[in-house]
């Protein structure tokens, strides 16, 4: 759809080396011609193999960076290495996330700090380090992956709801501050996507209930969308790429749901 429209741009996607939505985003940017920096906490051999596969499939340059987003110095090093390799980080996608499930009164302070550090603080530091290069080149795209839960509350996931909501505020603040610079910043709020983690939960429920994965997947998706199906990860990737195309130059500070009508429902 967007073949070569981002040729010679560099896209860095956090939390993208091990499948799931992050890797689908990286696939979309690579298909549009961007050079890719994958990131994730996995074995170097696994991350490097994922980067090599992207490069071979799409004819772009792709590297893996194992930066631990819990440490600001590692984030700065990663942005610096990507800028040295590709000239600048043109597109920054803050996708990495951790989450925990617990009632508030039982929620571990350590888990709270971990979620705030990775989901929110890491996004701030990545933007802080990438922005000077974007401004210097007069072009940059920052995309923060929020969630349906950035709009709505939910029980037993206070860390996820809080950090995804805060990312929306961060997005608006960045957009206002970078308005005249050629840099845009937007947030995408996916609904329920068939990530490996969600599908693993559904498979476990299917085993426990003695029901089919297909039936439970339909039930799970229908409860969370007006369309009655999961949001395809490839469609989220296409939306992210669109935000980096010329027709999207005037879209900034915007929060874009892609949720199959879940909010409407």
Buried (B, 14 or more C-beta within 10 A) or exposed (E): EBEEBBEEBBBBBBBBBBBBBBBBBBBBBBBBBBBBBBBBBBEEEBBBBBBEEBBEEBEBBBBBBBBBBBEBEBBBBBBBBBBEBBBBBBBBBBBBBBBBEBEEEEBEEEBBEBBBBBBBBBBBBBBBBBBEBBBEBEBBBBBBBBBBBBBEEEEEBBBBBBBBBBBBEBBBEBBEEBEEBBBBBBBBBBBBBBBEEBBEEBEEBBEEEEEEBEEBBBBBBBEBBBBEBBBBBBBBBBBBBBBBBEEBEEBBBBBBBBBBBBBEE
